[in-house]
Amino acid sequence: MAAPARSPLEAWLRYFDDLGLGPFYVGRAAMELPAAGRPGALRAPDAAAAPVARLEQQARPSPVAAPVARAPRPQEAILPVVPSLFESAVRAGLEGDTLERIREDIGDCKRCRLCEGRNTIVFGDGNSQAQLVFVGEGPGHDEDVQGLPFVGRAGKLLTQMIEAMGLRRQDVYICNIVKCRPPGNRQPERDEVATCSPFLDRQLAAIGPKVIVCLGGVAAQTLLGTNKAISQFRGQWFEFRGAKLMATYHPAFLLRTPSAKSEVWTDLKKVMGVLGLKPPKPKPRSA
Ligand code: SF4
């Protein structure tokens, strides 16, 4: 391999080593898989799990996206290969991965620029064997201070939603696409999502939930590999690595748009149906 191409590849291999993935080999065929053929990209519907929605295959808004027309910089040129490398490594050797090991591998992470403004890495919280996982976008101010996901106003609303489903917060697992707070609560950039989301991939694989609920567009677009607006596929079921995945609105959006709460409740009732949950009976009012 020519030296200019070798350098970014070596950097990525070091990165995977940091992730704890160990040595691996990916053949040319795997590297040339089209987006639709990659595990983790939006899958064909599962006939046994109707209704399962279809989305047109689109470029994933993370490093998985197809290269743009302009001449790529060296690191960008290697990016489309990375998901295949990662997922191959997952298939090859991460059975038995644990949340503790993943947290250990993250360490005092400085792999992307979000480390610069963070106070705390917000890894995730909840039941390591949860049947239901909520995935948000990234930590906000309160989460950054406390080191826990969804603890601010939006987090309190999420807790209420979980309890309305007949669950306790500690019954589910809650995490984000990126583990460090983006400055000014901006959306995480594409390269930040690309750098951090392998850890989320590992978390989801380690937990093995029955249902994943994406809260908001960034989480949904990242996991489903689509650029479509969440309003176009909210409330529909997708298959994601053996789990059922649904996207719904982020609780922060509901704080700004309370009229959307009924749509989210409709979505959560579908989740409850899959998990066999019934809403808790209202407590009798005292005289
Ligand atoms: S966002 Fe993720 S990849 Fe970036 S510094 Fe934080 S833990 Fe590391």
Boltz pocket constraint, residues with backbone or C-beta under 6 A from the ligand:
constraints:
  - pocket:
      binder: B
      contacts: [[A, 106], [A, 109], [A, 110], [A, 111], [A, 112], [A, 113], [A, 114], [A, 115], [A, 121], [A, 178], [A, 179], [A, 180], [A, 192], [A, 195], [A, 196]]
      max_distance: 6.0
